[in-house]
Amino acid sequence: MSISGKRKIILLSVLTVVMVFFGCLSLPNRTFASEYPTISTMDDFYEYLSKQIYAHEGVKNYTIASRSLVDSIMDFSYEEYMEHYMPESPMISGCYLGYYVSSIYFSYRHNTLKMTIIFPYSAKEMNTHFDKIAELSETLRGETDFDTVLNVHDYLLENFEYDPLKEKGNHTDIEGFRDGVMVCTGYSLAAYAILNEAGIPTRVITGYGGPGNGTDNNHMWNMVELDGRWYNMDATWDDGGRTKQYTYFLKSDADFPEHIRLGSYNNQGYTSSVSKTSYKLPAKLRYNKKTRIYFGSMIILIICGIIQIIQMKKKAKNAPVIILSEEPIPGIDDQDPPQYY
């Protein structure tokens, strides 16, 4: 064999080795990619995103089923994710976990989606908070679902303060639990988490708070399901400081003024699902403390007045009877009147 022939064989051998080498390098990537969770629909995407947030995983890869789905994900709307809700796994839903994210980044290559999440809280903070929510759901559980909802409503009013000037800037329940102060978002997310953990279907509703209460900006409250019917609940507006109120507790739309649902929360599905009448509360909850004191005082005054009238009648009945004679006193008519000179 000539020298040139040997060189060709050596060159081909080297090229073969190089190709095999780079081919082997690419195999683990392809094999590993097939082991990534596969996203086939946008619902899958929202679910995997929520699971990644809940687990506090900063970076994770996914296999995408189709190119058209990639385009949909790249057009990701955070507003739509914030309305994502899974009845079977409410704590793994965008309407709750969407508030536990600072930023989300996507990159796509070789049929693989890389999702990077920046968190405002540490894994320890989130896990501690979720454990607290689970603990409260057991502690506040009542004999009936109504008792549980009432306990959660009162717990929020008794343990947290509304921040009207937003001095703390606490917009989530985890911040509210940390500082004891929060705005409507914190109240609503806390009620959502505790009640859902207790097995009571609850939603967070975003919308507009009417100007009648001095609130003309975005607002959030809850819808709670009891006995197969949905009711409105706004713990934020019921928080009157030292006095607990039930003005916005388990109300129909007709008894829930100045609350306007926005976006998909304002569609026919939500409107038709709300009970036409408010939940019938016990008498002690239907009236606030001042009203109960007023009516209690009136009842006491009326009872005291009745007792006084009865006592007066008894005294009159037992008093001695004086009989005056209707006949003239003898001798008076026979006497002449005195004369004065």
C-alpha positions in Angstrom: 0.0 0.0 0.0 1.3 3.4 -0.9 2.0 6.2 1.6 -0.9 8.3 0.2 -3.2 5.3 0.6 -2.2 4.9 4.3 -2.8 8.6 4.8 -6.3 8.3 3.5 -7.0 5.4 5.7 -5.6 7.3 8.7 -7.6 10.4 7.8 -10.8 8.4 7.5 -10.2 6.7 10.8 -9.7 10.0 12.5 -12.8 11.5 11.0 -14.8 8.4 12.0 -13.5 8.7 15.6 -14.3 12.4 15.7 -17.8 11.8 14.4 -18.5 9.0 16.9 -17.1 11.1 19.7 -19.3 14.1 19.0 -22.2 11.8 18.3 -21.8 10.3 21.8 -21.7 13.7 23.3 -25.0 14.5 21.8 -26.7 11.3 22.9 -26.9 12.1 26.6 -28.6 15.4 25.8 -31.2 13.7 23.6 -31.7 10.9 26.1 -31.9 13.4 29.0 -34.3 15.6 27.0 -36.7 12.7 26.6 -36.8 12.4 30.4 -38.0 16.0 30.9 -41.7 16.5 31.7 -43.6 16.9 28.5 -45.8 20.0 27.9 -48.6 19.2 25.5 -51.1 22.0 26.2 -51.2 25.4 27.8 -52.9 23.9 30.8 -49.9 21.6 31.2 -47.6 24.6 31.0 -49.5 26.4 33.7 -49.5 23.3 35.9 -45.8 22.7 35.5 -45.1 26.3 36.1 -47.0 26.3 39.4 -45.3 23.1 40.5 -41.9 24.6 39.8 -42.9 27.7 41.9 -44.3 25.7 44.7 -41.1 23.6 44.9 -39.0 26.8 44.7 -37.0 25.4 41.7 -35.2 28.3 40.0 -34.3 26.5 36.7 -36.0 23.5 35.0 -36.2 22.0 31.5 -39.3 20.7 29.7 -40.0 18.9 26.5 -42.4 20.7 24.2 -44.8 18.6 22.2 -45.2 21.0 19.2 -43.8 24.1 17.7 -47.1 25.9 17.8 -47.2 25.3 21.5 -43.8 27.0 21.8 -45.2 30.1 20.1 -48.0 30.2 22.6 -45.7 29.9 25.5 -43.4 32.6 24.2 -46.6 34.8 24.0 -47.1 34.0 27.7 -49.6 36.3 29.4 -49.0 36.7 33.1 -52.5 38.0 33.5 -53.9 34.7 32.2 -51.7 32.7 34.5 -53.0 34.7 37.4 -56.5 33.4 36.6 -55.3 29.8 36.4 -57.1 27.6 38.9 -57.1 23.8 39.5 -60.0 22.7 41.7 -58.3 19.4 42.5 -55.0 21.2 43.5 -55.9 24.8 44.5 -52.5 25.4 46.2 -50.8 24.5 42.9 -52.7 27.2 40.9 -51.5 30.4 39.3 -54.2 32.5 41.0 -52.3 31.9 44.2 -48.7 31.1 43.3 -48.5 33.9 40.7 -47.9 36.3 43.6 -44.8 34.3 44.7 -42.7 35.2 41.6 -40.6 38.2 40.7 -39.7 37.3 37.2 -40.0 34.4 34.7 -37.6 33.8 31.7 -37.9 31.3 28.9 -35.4 29.9 26.4 -36.0 27.3 23.7 -33.6 25.0 21.9 -33.7 21.6 20.4 -37.3 20.9 21.4 -36.5 21.8 25.0 -37.9 24.7 27.0 -35.8 26.1 29.8 -37.8 27.9 32.4 -36.0 30.2 34.9 -37.8 31.7 37.8 -36.6 34.6 40.1 -38.3 34.4 43.6 -38.9 37.3 46.0 -38.7 34.8 49.0 -36.3 32.1 50.0 -37.3 28.4 49.9 -37.3 28.4 53.7 -39.7 31.4 53.9 -42.1 29.8 51.5 -42.0 26.3 53.1 -42.5 27.8 56.5 -45.5 29.8 55.3 -47.1 26.9 53.6 -46.7 24.8 56.8 -48.3 27.6 58.7 -51.3 27.6 56.3 -51.7 23.9 56.7 -51.6 24.2 60.5 -54.2 27.0 60.5 -56.5 25.0 58.3 -56.7 22.4 61.0 -56.8 24.8 63.9 -59.6 26.9 62.5 -61.7 23.9 61.3 -65.2 24.1 62.8 -68.0 21.5 63.2 -69.5 22.7 59.9 -68.1 24.4 56.8 -69.9 27.6 57.8 -68.1 27.5 61.2 -64.8 27.1 59.4 -65.4 30.0 57.1 -66.5 32.2 60.0 -63.4 31.2 62.0 -61.1 32.0 59.1 -62.8 35.4 58.5 -62.6 36.3 62.2 -59.0 35.1 62.5 -57.9 37.5 59.7 -59.7 40.4 61.3 -58.3 39.7 64.8 -54.7 39.0 63.8 -54.0 41.4 61.0 -54.3 45.1 60.3 -55.2 46.8 57.1 -52.5 49.1 55.7 -54.5 52.0 54.1 -51.4 54.1 53.4 -49.5 51.0 52.1 -46.6 51.9 54.4 -45.3 48.4 54.5 -46.2 47.6 50.9 -47.3 44.1 51.9 -49.3 42.7 49.0 -49.2 39.0 49.8 -50.2 36.8 52.7 -46.6 35.6 53.4 -45.7 39.3 54.0 -48.8 39.9 56.1 -48.0 36.9 58.3 -44.5 38.2 58.7 -45.5 41.7 59.7 -49.2 41.5 60.8 -50.0 44.2 58.3 -51.3 43.8 54.7 -53.6 45.1 52.0 -56.6 43.4 50.2 -54.3 41.0 48.3 -52.9 39.6 51.5 -56.3 39.1 53.1 -57.7 37.4 50.0 -54.7 35.1 49.4 -54.7 34.0 53.1 -58.4 33.2 53.0 -58.0 31.3 49.8 -55.1 29.2 51.1 -56.5 28.4 54.5 -60.0 27.6 53.3 -58.9 25.5 50.4 -56.5 23.6 52.6 -59.6 22.9 54.8 -61.4 21.5 51.8 -63.7 24.4 51.2 -63.7 25.6 47.6 -62.6 29.3 47.6 -61.5 31.6 44.8 -59.6 34.9 44.7 -61.5 37.6 42.7 -59.8 40.6 41.1 -61.8 43.7 40.3 -62.6 47.2 41.1 -63.6 48.6 44.5 -66.3 51.2 44.3 -65.8 54.9 45.3 -68.5 54.7 48.0 -65.9 53.3 50.4 -63.2 55.7 49.4 -61.6 53.0 47.2 -61.5 53.7 43.5 -58.6 51.4 42.5 -58.0 47.8 42.0 -59.4 45.5 44.6 -59.4 41.8 45.5 -61.8 39.6 47.5 -63.0 36.0 47.7 -65.8 33.8 46.6 -66.6 30.8 48.9 -68.7 27.8 48.2 -71.1 26.6 51.0 -73.8 24.0 50.6 -73.4 24.0 46.8 -73.7 27.7 46.4 -71.1 30.5 46.0 -71.0 33.6 48.1 -69.0 36.8 48.1 -66.7 37.6 51.1 -64.5 40.6 51.6 -62.5 40.3 54.8 -60.6 43.5 54.0 -63.6 45.8 54.1 -65.0 43.9 57.1 -61.8 44.7 59.1 -63.0 47.7 61.1 -60.1 47.7 63.5 -61.3 46.8 67.0 -64.8 46.1 65.8 -65.5 43.0 63.7 -68.0 43.5 60.9 -70.0 41.1 58.7 -71.2 43.6 56.2 -69.4 41.8 53.3 -69.5 38.3 54.7 -71.1 35.6 52.5 -73.2 38.0 50.4 -75.1 37.7 47.2 -74.2 40.2 44.4 -77.3 42.2 45.3 -76.0 42.6 48.9 -72.4 43.2 47.9 -72.3 46.8 46.5 -69.3 48.6 45.0 -67.5 45.4 44.0 -67.0 44.9 40.2 -65.4 41.7 38.9 -63.0 42.3 36.0 -61.6 40.1 33.2 -62.7 36.5 33.1 -64.1 36.8 36.7 -66.9 39.0 35.2 -68.2 36.3 32.8 -71.5 34.6 32.9 -70.1 31.6 34.6 -69.2 33.6 37.7 -72.3 35.7 37.7 -74.6 32.7 37.4 -72.9 30.7 40.1 -73.3 33.3 42.9 -76.3 32.7 45.2 -79.3 35.0 44.5 -79.6 35.5 48.3 -77.1 36.1 51.0 -76.2 33.4 53.5 -78.6 33.6 56.5 -76.3 34.5 59.4 -77.0 33.9 63.1 -78.7 36.9 64.7 -75.5 37.8 66.6 -73.7 38.3 63.3 -76.4 40.2 61.5 -75.9 43.3 63.6 -72.7 45.0 64.5 -71.7 45.7 68.1 -73.0 49.2 68.3 -76.4 48.1 66.9 -76.6 45.3 69.4 -75.7 47.6 72.3 -78.4 50.1 71.1 -81.1 47.5 70.8 -80.0 45.8 74.0 -80.3 49.2 75.9 -83.7 49.8 74.4 -84.9 46.4 75.4 -83.6 47.0 79.0 -85.3 50.4 79.2 -88.6 48.9 78.0 -88.4 46.0 80.5 -87.6 48.5 83.3 -90.6 50.7 82.2 -92.9 47.7 82.3 -91.7 46.6 85.7 -92.2 50.2 87.0 -95.8 50.3 85.7 -96.6 46.9 87.3 -95.2 48.1 90.6 -97.3 51.3 90.5 -100.4 49.3 89.8 -99.7 47.1 92.8 -99.2 50.1 95.1 -102.4 51.7 93.9 -104.3 48.4 94.5 -103.0 48.1 98.1 -103.5 51.8 99.1 -106.2 52.6 101.9 -109.6 53.7 100.6 -110.9 57.1 101.9 -114.7 57.5 101.7 -116.0 61.1 101.9 -119.6 61.6 103.1 -121.9 63.3 100.6 -124.3 64.5 103.4 -123.9 67.9 105.0 -122.2 68.2 108.4 -125.0 68.6 111.0 -125.5 72.2 112.4 -123.5 74.0 109.8 -126.5 75.2 107.8 -128.3 76.4 111.0 -125.6 78.8 112.1 -125.5 82.5 111.0 -122.4 83.7 109.4 -120.2 85.9 111.6 -120.9 89.6 111.4 -118.1 92.1 111.2 -118.6 95.7 112.1 
